[in-house]
Amino acid sequence: MLGESGVPELRGNLMNAMVLDAIAPIGSSPLNLTEMPPPEPQAGQVRVKVRACAICRTDLHVIEGDLPRATLPIIPGHQIVGTVDALGPGCERLEPCRRVDGGWHRCGNGSSYGTVRAADLAAVRRRATLGSRRS
């Protein structure tokens, strides 16, 4: 379910994710909107509430089977902006509610929540809105 901002929201204990269940041409719309439990962060990881996600050409190669077969099902996407939602054990680098961005080297980004190593994220100092300009 999309919230007022147009971003998928957690409903009860479930999140929304775009899941690839079978390799297929992107033109056949192979991603399925699925509700599932959000991942729990492991040691050194944070859980991020994803506000924006990008799919790159590498993701399209995975979806269409041009790269070695991924273990399915998979949630493609790995370029995100969001806020830290939960900390894994021993994670002290980032704090909850901190706005972050970064590359995500573990699939799971095409969802409303995902886990990532805290070291792979950069804290965003300034809140930006779409269409805003820096002064």
C-alpha positions as CSV (number, residue, x, y, z in Angstrom):
1,M,0.0,0.0,0.0
2,L,1.3,3.4,-0.9
3,G,1.3,6.1,1.7
4,E,0.5,9.8,1.2
5,S,4.0,10.5,0.0
6,G,3.7,7.7,-2.7
7,V,6.2,5.5,-0.8
8,P,5.3,1.9,0.2
9,E,4.5,1.7,3.9
10,L,4.7,-1.0,6.5
11,R,1.2,-2.5,7.2
12,G,1.1,-4.2,10.5
13,N,4.1,-6.5,10.4
14,L,4.4,-6.6,6.6
15,M,6.2,-4.6,4.0
16,N,5.7,-4.3,0.2
17,A,8.4,-5.6,-2.1
18,M,8.7,-6.1,-5.9
19,V,9.7,-9.7,-6.2
20,L,11.1,-11.6,-9.2
21,D,9.9,-15.2,-9.0
22,A,10.9,-16.3,-12.6
23,I,13.4,-15.0,-15.1
24,A,11.6,-13.2,-17.9
25,P,11.9,-10.2,-20.4
26,I,11.3,-6.9,-18.5
27,G,8.6,-6.1,-21.1
28,S,6.5,-8.9,-19.7
29,S,6.3,-7.2,-16.2
30,P,7.9,-10.1,-14.3
31,L,8.1,-8.3,-10.9
32,N,5.2,-9.0,-8.5
33,L,4.1,-6.7,-5.7
34,T,4.3,-8.9,-2.6
35,E,3.7,-8.4,1.1
36,M,6.3,-10.0,3.4
37,P,7.9,-9.5,6.8
38,P,10.6,-6.9,6.8
39,P,14.1,-8.2,7.3
40,E,15.8,-8.0,10.7
41,P,19.3,-6.4,10.7
42,Q,22.2,-8.7,11.6
43,A,25.4,-7.7,13.4
44,G,26.8,-4.5,11.8
45,Q,23.7,-3.9,9.7
46,V,20.9,-1.4,9.8
47,R,17.4,-1.7,8.5
48,V,16.4,1.2,6.2
49,K,12.9,2.4,5.4
50,V,13.4,3.0,1.7
51,R,12.1,6.3,0.4
52,A,13.4,6.0,-3.2
53,C,15.0,3.1,-5.1
54,A,16.7,2.8,-8.5
55,I,17.0,-0.2,-10.7
56,C,20.1,-0.1,-12.9
57,R,21.0,-2.0,-16.0
58,T,22.7,-4.8,-14.0
59,D,19.4,-5.4,-12.2
60,L,17.7,-5.7,-15.6
61,H,20.3,-8.2,-16.7
62,V,19.5,-10.3,-13.5
63,I,15.7,-10.0,-14.2
64,E,16.1,-11.1,-17.9
65,G,18.6,-13.9,-17.1
66,D,21.6,-12.3,-18.9
67,L,23.8,-12.9,-15.9
68,P,24.4,-16.1,-14.0
69,R,21.1,-17.2,-12.5
70,A,20.3,-15.7,-9.1
71,T,18.6,-17.8,-6.5
72,L,14.9,-17.0,-6.9
73,P,12.8,-15.4,-5.6
74,I,14.9,-12.2,-5.5
75,I,14.1,-8.5,-4.8
76,P,16.1,-6.5,-7.4
77,G,17.4,-2.9,-6.8
78,H,20.4,-1.6,-4.9
79,Q,20.6,2.2,-5.1
80,I,18.6,3.8,-2.2
81,V,17.7,6.8,-0.1
82,G,15.9,6.3,3.1
83,T,15.9,6.5,6.9
84,V,17.5,4.1,9.4
85,D,14.6,2.2,11.0
86,A,16.4,-0.4,13.2
87,L,20.0,-1.2,14.3
88,G,21.6,-4.7,14.3
89,P,23.7,-5.9,17.3
90,G,26.8,-3.8,17.7
91,C,25.9,-1.2,15.1
92,E,26.9,2.2,16.5
93,R,27.8,4.1,13.3
94,L,24.3,5.3,12.5
95,E,21.3,6.2,14.6
96,P,17.6,5.5,14.1
97,C,15.8,8.2,12.0
98,R,19.1,9.2,10.3
99,R,18.6,9.9,6.5
100,V,21.0,7.8,4.5
101,D,21.9,6.9,0.9
102,G,24.1,4.4,-0.8
103,G,24.7,1.4,-2.9
104,W,23.3,-1.8,-1.6
105,H,25.3,-4.9,-2.4
106,R,22.7,-7.3,-1.2
107,C,19.4,-7.7,-3.1
108,G,16.4,-6.5,-1.3
109,N,16.2,-2.8,-2.2
110,G,13.1,-2.9,-4.4
111,S,11.1,-3.1,-1.2
112,S,9.9,-0.7,1.4
113,Y,12.4,-1.9,4.0
114,G,15.8,-3.7,3.6
115,T,19.0,-4.4,5.5
116,V,22.5,-3.2,4.6
117,R,25.9,-3.0,6.2
118,A,26.1,0.3,8.0
119,A,29.6,0.8,6.4
120,D,27.9,0.8,2.9
121,L,25.7,3.9,3.7
122,A,26.4,7.6,3.8
123,A,24.6,9.9,6.2
124,V,22.8,12.7,4.4
125,R,23.4,16.0,6.1
126,R,20.6,18.0,4.6
127,R,17.1,17.1,3.8
128,A,16.3,17.6,0.1
129,T,13.0,17.4,-1.6
130,L,12.4,16.5,-5.2
131,G,12.8,19.5,-7.4
132,S,14.6,21.5,-4.8
133,R,17.7,23.5,-5.6
134,R,20.7,24.1,-3.5
135,S,21.4,27.6,-2.5
